[in-house]
Amino acid sequence: MKYCQDITEMMERTAVERIRLSDKIALRFHLFICKTCKRYYEDSKTMDILLKRRFKKIDQYSFSKLEKEELIKRM
């Protein structure tokens, strides 16, 4: 079984590149048994979605109060 640090690094790699099937299986298995890593993974995906949505236009660079509250609530 992989350690949490290895898994978090793998999670971050999945955001920018494809990973091997064996790594995908290891990631899914670890997320099934480790609730902390699962929560980190969900939060990381949420942050990616919110940041992509927010920075569609480069000149918009600040979060509204409502968005900040939503981020805090999701974390």
C-alpha positions in Angstrom: 0.0 0.0 0.0 1.2 3.5 -0.8 1.7 6.2 1.8 -0.5 9.3 2.0 2.3 11.5 0.8 2.8 9.4 -2.3 -1.0 9.4 -2.9 -1.3 13.2 -2.6 1.5 13.7 -5.1 -0.2 11.2 -7.4 -3.5 13.2 -7.0 -1.8 16.4 -8.1 -0.2 14.7 -11.1 -3.6 13.5 -12.3 -4.7 17.1 -12.7 -2.0 17.8 -15.3 -1.2 14.4 -16.9 -2.4 10.9 -17.4 -1.3 8.3 -14.9 -0.7 4.6 -15.3 -3.6 2.1 -14.7 -1.7 0.6 -11.8 -1.4 4.0 -10.2 -5.1 4.7 -10.8 -6.0 1.4 -9.0 -3.7 2.2 -6.1 -5.2 5.7 -5.9 -8.7 4.5 -5.8 -7.9 1.8 -3.3 -6.2 4.2 -1.0 -9.0 6.7 -1.3 -11.4 3.9 -0.4 -9.6 3.2 2.9 -8.2 6.6 3.9 -10.8 9.2 4.6 -8.3 12.0 5.1 -6.9 11.5 1.6 -10.4 11.2 0.2 -11.3 14.5 1.7 -8.1 16.2 0.4 -8.9 14.8 -3.0 -12.4 16.2 -3.0 -11.3 19.6 -1.7 -8.5 19.7 -4.3 -11.0 19.0 -7.1 -13.4 21.6 -5.8 -10.6 24.2 -5.6 -9.6 23.4 -9.2 -13.1 23.9 -10.4 -13.6 27.1 -8.6 -10.3 28.6 -9.7 -10.9 27.6 -13.3 -14.3 29.2 -13.2 -13.0 32.3 -11.5 -10.1 32.9 -13.8 -11.8 32.5 -17.1 -11.0 36.1 -17.7 -7.5 37.0 -16.5 -8.6 40.5 -15.4 -10.9 39.1 -12.8 -8.6 38.0 -10.0 -10.5 38.4 -6.7 -13.1 36.3 -5.0 -16.4 37.7 -3.8 -17.4 37.4 -0.2 -19.9 34.7 -1.1 -17.2 32.7 -3.0 -14.9 33.0 0.0 -17.6 31.7 2.3 -18.4 28.9 -0.1 -14.7 27.9 -0.1 -14.4 28.0 3.6 -17.6 25.9 4.0 -16.3 23.3 1.5 -13.0 23.0 3.3 
